Amino acid sequence: MTQLEKELQDVSNVAIAGHIHPDGDSVGSCIGLWQYLRDNYPQIKADIWLEQPDNKFSIIEGYEELKQPDGQDRTYDLFISVDCAALDRLGDALPYFQKAKRTFCVDHHVSNHGFADENVILPDASSACEVLCSLMDPEKINKQVACALYMGIAHDTGVFQYSCTSAKTMNIAGILMEKGIDFSKIVDETFYTKTYNQNRVMGQALLDSRLYLNDQCIVSVITQKQMKQFDVLPKHLDGIVNQLRVTKDVKLAVFIYENEDGSFKVSLRVNGNFDAASLAMHFGGGGHVKAAGCTMYGTQEQVVSTLLEE
């Protein structure tokens, strides 16, 4: 019996939630887990509480089940947090976590020290979806579950090119592919396809980028004014930091965008041996050695200067 099966014993209702500003792994793990419960535990009523993600994920069955917290008082038998490194990353779903009778965390972030009653945190796993696969009965994973989990793994591995991709990751992806999923469509429509405005804002980010620290660090900033100019939201900025990362001879890519409250979201991606997680944790963030993030305060110039100094 896996830890997931143990946690689901004597449970009638479950809340599932991922992190704020949900990416492919967060969306995939939430929906994949919800579908797995729906299909194999019909006695359990499950709700997904997740900040509205990009519409590109709507090709995954179950996307329409995503709910945004509405302030109503709810108490769940079990709250399952997936792909979330810290309590404050649960956003508006946090009150449901705090009131739940039991809590369970499934994650892969090295900065996650375990904030739930029970925790399964595998820092060597490529994604939360990979961790979930290790907790699920492969025979009970149907095509719909496989679509969601494959998408999450594909996103967090950069379509199997990042260093977090292991032989186990590829074996799990192969098992999911054998469920009959259209893996090419999943990758094309949720990872590669961009809107015209997304391509334009990425172009602006590349044009505005600058090299620092003996040309080993590339930094680009997108402001609120620019987001309004290109009619995009933070969730539409996916892919920019990864494009910066593949710049020749760059060891650290930094993409920064301005939040509505004037703070700045910082995303870090690494080539080589630099530890992005330690840098992000210094500023109250977290993540992985090769990919991490944090929120910083001050002017645009102050944020860039402080980050480069550290």
C-alpha positions as CSV (number, residue, x, y, z in Angstrom):
1,M,0.0,0.0,0.0
2,T,1.4,3.4,-1.0
3,Q,1.3,6.5,1.2
4,L,-1.4,7.9,-1.1
5,E,-3.6,4.8,-0.5
6,K,-3.0,5.0,3.2
7,E,-4.0,8.7,3.3
8,L,-7.3,8.0,1.4
9,Q,-8.6,5.4,3.9
10,D,-11.8,6.5,5.7
11,V,-11.9,9.7,3.7
12,S,-15.1,11.1,2.1
13,N,-14.0,14.5,0.8
14,V,-10.6,15.8,-0.4
15,A,-9.2,19.2,-1.4
16,I,-6.5,19.2,-3.9
17,A,-4.4,22.4,-4.5
18,G,-1.1,23.4,-6.2
19,H,1.0,26.6,-6.1
20,I,0.1,30.1,-7.1
21,H,0.8,31.1,-10.7
22,P,0.3,27.4,-11.7
23,D,2.6,26.0,-14.4
24,G,2.2,22.7,-16.3
25,D,3.3,20.5,-13.5
26,S,1.0,22.2,-11.0
27,V,-2.0,21.9,-13.4
28,G,-1.1,18.4,-14.5
29,S,-0.6,17.0,-10.9
30,C,-3.8,18.6,-9.6
31,I,-5.9,17.4,-12.5
32,G,-4.2,14.0,-12.7
33,L,-4.8,13.3,-9.0
34,W,-8.4,14.5,-9.2
35,Q,-9.1,12.1,-12.2
36,Y,-7.4,9.2,-10.4
37,L,-9.6,9.7,-7.4
38,R,-12.7,10.2,-9.5
39,D,-12.1,6.9,-11.4
40,N,-10.8,4.7,-8.6
41,Y,-12.4,6.1,-5.4
42,P,-16.0,7.0,-6.4
43,Q,-16.9,7.3,-2.7
44,I,-14.6,10.3,-2.4
45,K,-15.7,13.8,-3.4
46,A,-12.7,15.8,-4.5
47,D,-12.3,19.5,-5.3
48,I,-9.4,21.2,-7.1
49,W,-8.6,24.7,-5.7
50,L,-6.2,26.4,-8.1
51,E,-5.6,29.9,-9.3
52,Q,-6.8,30.2,-12.9
53,P,-4.0,28.9,-15.2
54,D,-3.4,29.7,-18.9
55,N,-6.2,28.6,-21.2
56,K,-3.7,26.5,-23.1
57,F,-4.1,23.8,-20.5
58,S,-7.8,23.4,-21.3
59,I,-7.0,20.6,-23.7
60,I,-6.6,18.4,-20.6
61,E,-9.8,16.8,-19.6
62,G,-10.6,18.0,-16.1
63,Y,-9.5,21.6,-16.7
64,E,-13.1,22.7,-16.3
65,E,-13.1,21.3,-12.7
66,L,-10.5,23.9,-11.5
67,K,-12.1,26.1,-8.9
68,Q,-10.9,29.4,-7.3
69,P,-11.4,29.8,-3.6
70,D,-14.6,31.8,-2.9
71,G,-14.2,32.6,0.8
72,Q,-16.8,30.1,1.9
73,D,-16.1,28.1,5.1
74,R,-15.1,24.4,4.2
75,T,-13.6,21.6,6.2
76,Y,-12.1,18.7,4.3
77,D,-11.2,15.2,5.7
78,L,-8.0,15.5,3.7
79,F,-6.1,18.3,2.0
80,I,-3.5,17.2,-0.6
81,S,-1.0,19.7,-1.6
82,V,0.9,18.9,-4.9
83,D,3.9,20.7,-6.4
84,C,3.9,23.3,-3.7
85,A,7.2,24.0,-1.8
86,A,5.8,26.1,1.1
87,L,2.5,27.0,2.8
88,D,2.4,30.6,1.5
89,R,2.6,29.2,-2.1
90,L,-0.9,27.8,-1.6
91,G,-2.4,31.3,-2.0
92,D,-6.1,31.6,-1.4
93,A,-6.4,27.8,-0.8
94,L,-4.4,28.1,2.5
95,P,-7.5,28.4,4.7
96,Y,-8.7,25.0,3.5
97,F,-5.4,23.5,4.4
98,Q,-5.5,25.0,7.9
99,K,-9.0,23.7,8.6
100,A,-8.6,20.2,7.1
101,K,-8.7,17.3,9.5
102,R,-5.5,15.9,7.9
103,T,-3.0,17.2,5.4
104,F,-0.7,15.5,2.9
105,C,2.0,17.0,0.8
106,V,3.4,15.5,-2.5
107,D,6.3,17.5,-3.9
108,H,9.7,17.5,-5.5
109,H,11.2,20.8,-4.4
110,V,14.5,20.6,-2.5
111,S,13.5,23.7,-0.5
112,N,10.4,21.9,0.8
113,H,11.0,20.7,4.4
114,G,7.6,19.2,4.9
115,F,4.7,21.4,6.1
116,A,1.9,18.9,6.1
117,D,1.0,16.1,8.6
118,E,2.4,13.6,6.1
119,N,4.9,14.4,3.3
120,V,6.3,12.6,0.3
121,I,9.0,14.9,-1.0
122,L,11.4,13.4,-3.6
123,P,13.9,16.1,-4.7
124,D,15.5,13.8,-7.2
125,A,12.2,13.5,-9.1
126,S,11.7,15.6,-12.2
127,S,8.2,16.8,-11.2
128,A,5.3,16.4,-8.8
129,C,3.6,14.4,-11.5
130,E,6.5,11.9,-11.4
131,V,6.2,11.7,-7.6
132,L,2.4,11.1,-8.0
133,C,3.1,8.3,-10.5
134,S,5.2,6.5,-7.9
135,L,2.2,6.7,-5.5
136,M,-0.4,5.4,-8.0
137,D,-1.2,1.9,-9.1
138,P,-0.1,1.8,-12.8
139,E,-3.0,-0.5,-13.6
140,K,-5.4,2.2,-12.3
141,I,-4.0,5.0,-14.4
142,N,-6.3,5.5,-17.4
143,K,-5.7,7.6,-20.6
144,Q,-7.2,10.8,-19.0
145,V,-4.9,10.5,-16.0
146,A,-1.9,9.7,-18.2
147,C,-2.5,12.9,-20.3
148,A,-2.4,15.2,-17.3
149,L,0.6,13.5,-15.7
150,Y,2.6,13.3,-18.9
151,M,1.9,17.0,-19.5
152,G,3.3,17.9,-16.1
153,I,6.4,15.8,-16.5
154,A,7.0,17.3,-20.0
155,H,6.7,20.8,-18.7
156,D,9.0,20.5,-15.7
157,T,11.7,18.7,-17.7
158,G,11.6,21.1,-20.6
159,V,10.3,18.2,-22.8
160,F,12.9,15.9,-21.3
161,Q,15.9,18.1,-21.8
162,Y,16.7,19.4,-18.3
163,S,19.1,17.7,-16.0
164,C,16.2,16.7,-13.7
165,T,15.3,14.1,-16.4
166,S,16.4,10.6,-15.3
167,A,16.1,7.1,-16.6
168,K,13.2,6.7,-14.2
169,T,11.5,9.8,-15.6
170,M,11.7,8.4,-19.1
171,N,10.4,5.0,-18.0
172,I,7.4,6.6,-16.3
173,A,6.8,8.7,-19.5
174,G,6.9,5.5,-21.5
175,I,4.3,3.9,-19.3
176,L,2.0,6.9,-19.6
177,M,2.5,6.9,-23.4
178,E,1.4,3.3,-23.5
179,K,-2.0,4.4,-22.2
180,G,-2.7,5.8,-25.7
181,I,-2.2,9.5,-25.1
182,D,-1.6,11.9,-28.0
183,F,1.8,13.0,-26.5
184,S,2.8,15.1,-29.5
185,K,-0.4,17.2,-29.3
186,I,0.0,17.6,-25.5
187,V,3.6,19.0,-26.0
188,D,2.8,21.2,-29.0
189,E,-0.3,22.8,-27.6
190,T,0.7,23.3,-24.0
191,F,4.4,23.8,-24.2
192,Y,5.5,25.2,-27.6
193,T,2.5,27.0,-29.0
194,K,2.4,30.8,-28.2
195,T,0.0,33.5,-29.0
196,Y,1.1,36.4,-31.2
197,N,1.3,38.7,-28.2
198,Q,3.3,36.1,-26.2
199,N,5.8,36.0,-29.0
200,R,6.0,39.8,-29.1
201,V,6.6,40.1,-25.4
202,M,9.2,37.4,-25.5
203,G,10.9,39.3,-28.3
204,Q,10.9,42.4,-26.2
205,A,12.4,40.5,-23.3
206,L,15.2,39.3,-25.5
207,L,15.9,42.7,-26.9
208,D,16.0,44.3,-23.5
209,S,18.2,41.5,-22.0
210,R,21.7,42.4,-20.7
211,L,24.8,40.4,-19.8
212,Y,26.5,40.7,-16.5
213,L,29.2,39.0,-14.4
214,N,31.7,38.5,-17.2
215,D,28.9,37.7,-19.6
216,Q,28.0,34.6,-17.6
217,C,24.6,35.9,-16.4
218,I,21.8,37.2,-18.6
219,V,19.0,39.3,-17.1
220,S,15.8,40.6,-18.6
221,V,12.9,42.5,-17.0
222,I,9.3,43.0,-18.1
223,T,7.4,45.8,-16.3
224,Q,3.7,46.1,-15.7
225,K,3.6,48.9,-18.4
226,Q,5.0,46.5,-21.0
227,M,2.6,43.7,-20.0
228,K,-0.3,46.2,-20.6
229,Q,1.3,47.3,-23.9
230,F,1.4,43.7,-25.1
231,D,-1.9,42.7,-23.5
232,V,-0.4,39.8,-21.5
233,L,-0.6,38.6,-17.9
234,P,2.1,36.9,-15.8
235,K,0.8,33.4,-16.8
236,H,1.5,34.3,-20.5
237,L,5.3,34.8,-19.8
238,D,6.1,31.1,-19.7
239,G,9.1,30.2,-21.8
240,I,11.0,33.5,-21.6
241,V,13.4,32.4,-18.9
242,N,14.2,29.2,-20.7
243,Q,14.9,31.0,-24.0
244,L,17.3,33.2,-22.0
245,R,18.9,30.1,-20.6
246,V,20.0,28.7,-23.9
247,T,22.1,31.8,-24.7
248,K,25.6,30.6,-25.5
249,D,28.2,30.7,-22.7
250,V,25.6,31.9,-20.1
251,K,25.6,30.0,-16.8
252,L,22.7,31.8,-15.1
253,A,19.5,33.2,-16.7
254,V,17.4,35.6,-14.7
255,F,13.9,36.7,-15.9
256,I,12.1,39.3,-13.8
257,Y,8.6,40.6,-14.2
258,E,6.8,43.2,-12.2
259,N,3.7,42.3,-10.1
260,E,0.7,44.5,-9.8
261,D,1.7,45.5,-6.2
262,G,5.1,46.7,-7.5
263,S,7.1,43.7,-6.3
264,F,9.1,41.6,-8.7
265,K,8.9,37.9,-9.5
266,V,12.3,36.5,-10.2
267,S,12.8,33.2,-12.1
268,L,16.3,31.6,-12.2
269,R,17.5,28.9,-14.6
270,V,21.0,27.4,-14.6
271,N,23.5,25.9,-17.0
272,G,26.5,24.3,-15.2
273,N,27.0,24.0,-11.4
274,F,25.4,27.1,-10.0
275,D,22.9,26.5,-7.2
276,A,19.7,28.5,-8.0
277,A,17.8,27.2,-5.0
278,S,20.3,28.6,-2.5
279,L,20.1,32.0,-4.2
280,A,16.3,32.0,-4.3
281,M,16.1,30.9,-0.7
282,H,18.4,33.8,0.4
283,F,15.5,36.1,-0.8
284,G,12.7,34.0,0.8
285,G,12.0,31.8,-2.3
286,G,13.0,28.3,-3.2
287,G,12.9,25.6,-5.9
288,H,15.5,23.4,-7.4
289,V,19.3,23.6,-7.9
290,K,18.8,24.3,-11.7
291,A,15.5,26.1,-11.5
292,A,14.2,28.4,-8.7
293,G,12.4,31.6,-8.0
294,C,11.6,34.3,-5.4
295,T,9.8,37.6,-5.0
296,M,11.9,40.7,-4.4
297,Y,11.0,44.3,-3.5
298,G,12.4,47.7,-4.5
299,T,12.9,49.5,-7.8
300,Q,13.7,47.5,-10.9
301,E,17.3,48.7,-10.7
302,Q,17.6,47.9,-7.0
303,V,16.3,44.3,-7.5
304,V,18.7,43.6,-10.4
305,S,21.6,45.1,-8.4
306,T,20.9,43.3,-5.2
307,L,20.5,40.0,-7.0
308,L,23.7,40.4,-9.0
309,E,25.6,41.3,-5.8
310,E,24.5,38.2,-4.0
